[in-house]
Amino acid sequence: MNDTAQRPALPDRLSVDPRSPHYDAAIFEHDIGIKLNDKELNNVSEYCISEGWVKIPAGRALDRKGNPMMSKLKGRVEPFYR
């Protein structure tokens, strides 16, 4: 069962926040994974392949609007479909 033809191409930049201009609901219908420097991360909120960074929540800290504070990790980013 190879359904790779039905999957949209992964963009250069993607965010899980629906308010972001880099959000794409069609991609999140499929299970995707992110590797940073050959290590798979499970809590990525946003990534950019060309700039080489991912954003992950920084513990339990929240900003004044109640959103989690983000940390930016840099390296080689590889998104993939699971």
Residue pairs with C-beta under 8 A, 6 or more apart in sequence:
4 81
7 30
7 81
8 24
8 26
8 27
10 27
10 32
10 79
10 80
10 81
11 22
11 24
11 27
12 48
12 49
12 50
13 22
13 46
13 47
13 48
13 49
13 50
14 22
14 23
14 24
14 27
14 46
14 47
14 79
15 22
15 23
15 45
15 46
16 23
16 28
16 44
16 45
16 46
17 23
17 45
17 46
18 25
20 46
22 46
30 81
31 81
31 82
32 79
32 80
32 81
32 82
33 40
33 79
33 80
33 81
33 82
34 40
34 41
34 44
34 47
34 54
34 77
34 78
34 79
34 80
35 41
35 77
35 78
35 79
35 80
36 44
36 54
36 73
36 75
36 76
36 77
36 78
37 75
37 76
38 76
38 78
41 54
41 56
43 56
43 57
44 54
44 55
44 56
45 55
45 56
45 57
45 68
45 70
46 54
46 55
46 70
47 53
47 54
47 55
47 77
47 79
48 54
48 77
49 77
49 78
49 79
52 74
52 75
52 76
52 77
53 72
53 73
53 74
53 75
53 77
54 72
54 73
54 77
55 70
55 71
55 72
55 73
56 70
56 71
56 73
57 68
57 69
57 70
57 71
58 68
58 69
58 70
58 71
59 69
60 68
61 68
61 69
62 68
62 69
63 69
